[in-house]
Each structure stands twice: as C-alpha cells, then as structure tokens.
Amino acid sequence: MFDIGSATISLLSEGERQNGPGILIGATDEMLKKAIPEGTYPMATNAFMVEMGGKVLLFDAGLGQKTIDNLSVYGKKASDVNAIFITHFHGDHTGSLMINGQKSYPNATLYIAKPEYDFYMNDAEMTALPENRRGAFTGARAIFDAYKSKLEVFTPNEIERASELIPGVKGVAAYGHTPGHVGYIVESNGQKILLWGDLAHAMAIQMPYPEVAVSFDTDTEKAIASRLKLLKYLAENKIDIAGAHIPFPGMGNLVKQEPGGYEFILMCTCGGRYP
C-alpha cells in the first residue's frame, strides 16, 4: 500500500512473466541490444484499489476471480467497491466485472470513456468481423447491460484540462491502444498519480524508446502520440504512475534522459517519491 495524500493505493497483482520482443513494433536491433540485452523483459498484469474519502475504488478489473480474491487480502469484498474505472475493454481489464454470467460488484458504479463505449456498441464494427470473432463485442455489451443502472459514460479530456468524474478522480484521454483508452488521475492533498492502463506494455524498452509500439495497439500512431505526450507531462510535473503491465510493485516515476527517452524508477516499498 502507498499513500497519495490522504488516499491509499494498493496493488492487485495477477502475476508477471518474462516476455520477448515479438510483440514490439519499430524496435531496431540496436534498441533491443541496449534495452533488453538478455532478450526478455518482465511484464505484469495488475489492477489497483484506491481508498479515498471513505470510498473503495477499483481501477481496472483484472482477469477474473483472482481480482476479487486479491481484494480480500486488504479485507475488502466485491460488495465494498463503490466505483470501478475501466481504462479500456480488453479482457485482462474487465475480467472480474462478470463471473459465471453474473454481475460481480453489486454496489459499484462503472465508468467507461464514451469512445470506448461507442466502439463496442457499433453494430457496423461488430458485423464487419466473422461471427466467431465477435465475442469481445457481445461480452462488452453484456457488461454494459448488467451495470446499466450504474453505468457512467464520460468524455475524457487531455491531461491539462481533465475534469473530475468524482472528487479526486479525473479521466484522461490516452487513445490509440484502443479507440477509447483512458487513464485516470487520482489526486489527494496535492499529490497525484496517473493510473495509465496500457499506455505502455514493455517498460524496459518503451521508456527509453517511447516511439516503440506493440502489436496489441489498435492505432499504432495514436498510441505512440499519446505515450509521448503523457510521458513528457508526467516527467515535467513529477506525477507518479501506476500501470497495468508495470512489474512489481506496479508503480513508479519518470526521469527525462538525454538525448531522449525516460528512465522509469520503480517506487520503493518504503513509499519513495520524487525528490
């Protein structure tokens, strides 16, 4: 657990593994030799719980049952969650929203960016796919329906002018990985952290070389542009980061490097921050 002002943020880890360069787009042999000389890098699967203002907030919902099991480590049940903020609708971010066809978080309001919602509600997008590849659309629509009484579809803004969704939480446009991929700024007592979802997957190479993309990105150029913009802003404003694929403890901060790129410094378990 780490403090963000008077709020606390807790890692809900579903493990990590070593990954190879096969998913990388635009990485040269020279980049790979410098960034990952062993040929692999760690990539985690994380969600996060924030306790703030008497509320329990979930940022992404992991792969499934393990997310709910992880909540119990902190003495929480699924019914204790007041709000869930989804960065995008890939299965490793939405997996615990419904289990065995049932809504898992009975008291939670579900937040999703409008471009992401609109994409999955677009019949033309769905029917353009072969019938056996429409599961992501039907699954997303089932979740929308299950949470329809507590579904908040919002329009995110750029980080400089992001507006509050609830006190202390703002939605930030970070399009490219998916059509409506977003991050969330959490702020308490002047301290901030951006929970950036999948802004980066391969930290070991995408921080020193943020122009490298991954094959999971829907729009490579937009994903790169979002990453470049947000990394610059976060480093300049000394804002902490939490990410779905950042190795343990899933959080850290950035230092600008010359002539380019960034060094990502994992947050120490003693609660280290920018100097």
C-alpha positions as CSV (number, residue, x, y, z in Angstrom):
1,M,0.0,0.0,0.0
2,F,1.2,3.5,-0.8
3,D,-0.1,6.9,0.3
4,I,-1.3,9.5,-2.2
5,G,-2.1,12.4,0.1
6,S,-4.8,11.0,2.4
7,A,-5.7,8.3,-0.1
8,T,-4.1,4.8,-0.3
9,I,-3.4,2.8,-3.4
10,S,-2.9,-0.9,-3.3
11,L,-1.6,-3.3,-6.0
12,L,-3.9,-6.1,-7.0
13,S,-1.3,-8.3,-8.8
14,E,-2.2,-11.2,-11.0
15,G,1.5,-12.1,-11.5
16,E,4.2,-11.3,-14.1
17,R,6.1,-13.1,-16.7
18,Q,9.1,-12.7,-19.0
19,N,8.1,-11.5,-22.5
20,G,10.1,-11.4,-25.7
21,P,10.4,-8.8,-28.4
22,G,7.8,-10.5,-30.7
23,I,5.1,-8.0,-29.8
24,L,7.2,-4.9,-30.4
25,I,6.8,-2.7,-33.4
26,G,9.5,-0.3,-34.5
27,A,12.3,-1.7,-32.2
28,T,15.6,-1.9,-34.0
29,D,18.3,-4.4,-33.2
30,E,20.4,-1.6,-31.6
31,M,17.5,-0.6,-29.4
32,L,16.9,-4.2,-28.3
33,K,20.6,-4.8,-27.6
34,K,20.7,-1.7,-25.4
35,A,17.4,-2.1,-23.6
36,I,17.0,-5.8,-23.2
37,P,20.4,-7.4,-23.8
38,E,19.1,-10.7,-22.3
39,G,16.3,-10.8,-24.9
40,T,13.4,-10.6,-22.5
41,Y,11.7,-8.2,-20.1
42,P,9.2,-8.5,-17.3
43,M,5.5,-7.7,-18.0
44,A,2.9,-7.9,-15.2
45,T,-0.9,-8.0,-15.1
46,N,-2.2,-5.5,-12.5
47,A,-5.3,-3.8,-11.2
48,F,-5.4,-1.2,-8.4
49,M,-7.6,-0.4,-5.4
50,V,-7.7,3.1,-4.1
51,E,-9.3,4.0,-0.8
52,M,-10.2,7.7,-0.6
53,G,-12.9,9.8,1.1
54,G,-14.5,6.8,2.6
55,K,-14.9,5.1,-0.8
56,V,-13.3,1.9,-2.2
57,L,-12.4,2.5,-5.9
58,L,-11.2,-0.1,-8.3
59,F,-9.1,0.8,-11.4
60,D,-9.5,-1.9,-13.9
61,A,-10.9,-5.3,-13.0
62,G,-8.2,-7.8,-13.9
63,L,-8.6,-11.2,-15.5
64,G,-11.3,-12.6,-13.2
65,Q,-11.8,-14.3,-9.8
66,K,-8.3,-13.5,-8.7
67,T,-9.0,-9.8,-8.7
68,I,-11.8,-10.4,-6.1
69,D,-9.5,-12.7,-4.2
70,N,-6.9,-10.0,-4.1
71,L,-9.4,-7.6,-2.6
72,S,-9.8,-9.9,0.3
73,V,-6.1,-9.6,1.1
74,Y,-6.9,-6.0,2.1
75,G,-10.1,-7.0,3.9
76,K,-12.5,-6.0,1.2
77,K,-15.3,-7.8,-0.6
78,A,-16.6,-7.1,-4.1
79,S,-19.7,-5.6,-2.5
80,D,-17.5,-3.0,-0.8
81,V,-16.4,-1.5,-4.1
82,N,-18.2,1.9,-4.8
83,A,-16.8,2.6,-8.2
84,I,-14.8,0.9,-11.0
85,F,-12.9,3.0,-13.5
86,I,-12.1,1.0,-16.7
87,T,-9.2,2.1,-18.9
88,H,-10.3,0.0,-21.8
89,F,-12.3,-3.1,-22.6
90,H,-9.7,-5.8,-23.1
91,G,-10.3,-8.9,-21.1
92,D,-7.4,-8.5,-18.7
93,H,-9.0,-5.2,-17.5
94,T,-12.7,-6.3,-17.4
95,G,-12.5,-10.0,-16.4
96,S,-13.9,-9.8,-12.9
97,L,-16.9,-7.5,-13.8
98,M,-19.0,-10.6,-14.6
99,I,-18.2,-14.1,-13.4
100,N,-20.3,-17.1,-14.4
101,G,-22.6,-14.7,-16.2
102,Q,-23.3,-12.7,-13.0
103,K,-22.5,-9.1,-12.1
104,S,-19.7,-9.2,-9.5
105,Y,-19.8,-5.7,-8.0
106,P,-23.4,-5.1,-6.9
107,N,-22.8,-1.6,-5.4
108,A,-20.3,-0.2,-7.9
109,T,-20.8,2.5,-10.5
110,L,-18.9,1.5,-13.7
111,Y,-17.1,4.3,-15.5
112,I,-16.1,4.0,-19.2
113,A,-15.0,6.5,-21.8
114,K,-17.5,7.3,-24.5
115,P,-15.3,6.5,-27.5
116,E,-14.7,3.0,-26.0
117,Y,-18.4,2.5,-25.3
118,D,-19.4,3.8,-28.7
119,F,-16.9,1.4,-30.4
120,Y,-18.4,-1.7,-28.7
121,M,-21.9,-0.5,-29.3
122,N,-21.3,0.0,-33.0
123,D,-23.1,-2.7,-35.0
124,A,-21.1,-2.0,-38.1
125,E,-17.8,-2.6,-36.3
126,M,-19.2,-5.9,-34.9
127,T,-20.8,-7.3,-38.1
128,A,-17.6,-6.5,-40.1
129,L,-16.0,-9.3,-38.1
130,P,-16.6,-13.0,-38.7
131,E,-19.2,-14.3,-36.4
132,N,-16.7,-16.4,-34.4
133,R,-14.7,-13.2,-33.6
134,R,-17.5,-11.1,-32.2
135,G,-17.1,-12.2,-28.6
136,A,-15.4,-9.0,-27.4
137,F,-18.4,-7.1,-28.6
138,T,-21.0,-9.4,-27.2
139,G,-19.1,-9.6,-23.9
140,A,-18.8,-5.9,-23.6
141,R,-22.4,-5.4,-24.3
142,A,-23.4,-8.0,-21.7
143,I,-21.3,-6.0,-19.1
144,F,-22.9,-2.7,-20.2
145,D,-26.3,-4.3,-19.7
146,A,-25.5,-5.8,-16.3
147,Y,-24.3,-2.4,-15.0
148,K,-26.8,-0.3,-16.9
149,S,-28.4,1.1,-13.7
150,K,-24.9,2.3,-12.6
151,L,-23.1,3.0,-15.8
152,E,-21.4,6.3,-16.3
153,V,-20.2,7.0,-19.9
154,F,-18.0,10.1,-19.9
155,T,-16.0,12.1,-22.4
156,P,-12.3,12.4,-21.3
157,N,-10.2,15.4,-21.9
158,E,-6.4,15.9,-22.4
159,I,-4.5,15.8,-19.2
160,E,-4.0,19.5,-18.9
161,R,-7.8,20.1,-18.7
162,A,-9.2,16.8,-17.5
163,S,-12.4,17.2,-15.5
164,E,-13.5,15.4,-12.3
165,L,-15.6,12.3,-12.5
166,I,-15.9,12.1,-8.7
167,P,-13.9,14.2,-6.2
168,G,-10.2,13.4,-6.7
169,V,-10.5,11.4,-9.9
170,K,-10.2,12.7,-13.4
171,G,-10.4,10.9,-16.8
172,V,-7.5,11.5,-19.2
173,A,-7.6,10.8,-22.9
174,A,-4.9,8.3,-24.0
175,Y,-6.3,7.0,-27.2
176,G,-4.5,4.6,-29.5
177,H,-4.1,1.3,-27.7
178,T,-7.9,1.1,-28.2
179,P,-10.3,3.7,-29.6
180,G,-11.3,4.9,-26.1
181,H,-8.3,4.0,-24.0
182,V,-8.0,6.4,-21.0
183,G,-6.0,6.9,-17.8
184,Y,-7.2,8.3,-14.5
185,I,-5.5,10.9,-12.4
186,V,-6.1,10.4,-8.6
187,E,-5.3,13.5,-6.5
188,S,-5.3,14.0,-2.8
189,N,-3.8,16.8,-0.8
190,G,-1.8,18.0,-3.8
191,Q,-0.3,14.6,-4.6
192,K,-1.1,12.9,-7.9
193,I,-0.8,9.6,-9.6
194,L,-1.8,8.6,-13.1
195,L,-3.2,5.1,-13.4
196,W,-2.4,4.7,-17.1
197,G,-3.8,1.3,-18.1
198,D,-1.9,0.1,-21.1
199,L,-0.1,3.3,-22.1
200,A,3.0,1.0,-22.1
201,H,3.5,-2.8,-22.0
202,A,7.2,-3.3,-22.3
203,M,8.6,-0.8,-19.8
204,A,12.2,-1.9,-20.3
205,I,12.1,-0.7,-23.9
206,Q,9.2,1.7,-24.3
207,M,10.5,4.1,-21.7
208,P,14.0,4.7,-23.2
209,Y,12.3,4.4,-26.6
210,P,8.7,5.5,-26.3
211,E,8.3,5.5,-30.1
212,V,8.2,1.7,-30.0
213,A,4.7,0.3,-30.2
214,V,3.2,-3.1,-29.6
215,S,1.1,-5.3,-31.7
216,F,-1.9,-5.1,-29.3
217,D,-2.4,-1.4,-30.2
218,T,-5.4,-0.7,-32.4
219,D,-3.9,2.5,-33.8
220,T,-0.1,2.5,-33.6
221,E,0.4,6.2,-34.4
222,K,-2.2,7.4,-31.9
223,A,-0.8,5.1,-29.2
224,I,2.7,6.5,-29.8
225,A,1.5,10.1,-29.8
226,S,-0.5,9.5,-26.5
227,R,2.6,8.0,-24.9
228,L,5.0,10.7,-26.0
229,K,2.6,13.5,-24.7
230,L,1.8,11.9,-21.4
231,L,5.4,10.8,-20.6
232,K,6.5,14.4,-21.2
233,Y,3.8,15.8,-19.0
234,L,4.3,13.3,-16.2
235,A,8.0,13.8,-16.0
236,E,7.8,17.6,-16.1
237,N,5.1,17.7,-13.4
238,K,6.6,14.9,-11.3
239,I,3.4,12.8,-11.2
240,D,3.6,9.2,-10.1
241,I,2.4,6.4,-12.3
242,A,0.6,3.1,-11.9
243,G,0.3,0.8,-14.8
244,A,-1.4,-2.5,-15.7
245,H,1.8,-4.0,-17.0
246,I,4.4,-2.5,-14.9
247,P,6.4,-5.1,-12.8
248,F,6.0,-5.2,-9.1
249,P,5.1,-3.0,-7.3
250,G,3.3,-1.7,-10.4
251,M,4.1,2.0,-9.6
252,G,6.9,4.4,-10.0
253,N,8.0,7.7,-11.6
254,L,9.9,9.1,-14.6
255,V,13.2,10.9,-15.1
256,K,13.9,12.5,-18.5
257,Q,17.0,11.3,-20.2
258,E,19.3,12.9,-22.7
259,P,19.3,12.9,-25.6
260,G,15.9,11.3,-25.4
261,G,13.6,8.9,-23.7
262,Y,13.0,8.3,-20.0
263,E,14.2,6.3,-17.1
264,F,11.4,4.6,-15.2
265,I,12.1,4.2,-11.5
266,L,10.0,1.6,-9.6
267,M,8.5,3.0,-6.4
268,C,10.3,1.5,-3.5
269,T,8.2,-0.3,-0.9
270,C,9.1,2.3,1.7
271,G,6.9,4.7,-0.3
272,G,9.6,6.6,-2.3
273,R,8.6,9.6,-4.3
274,Y,10.2,12.2,-6.5
275,P,12.8,14.2,-4.6
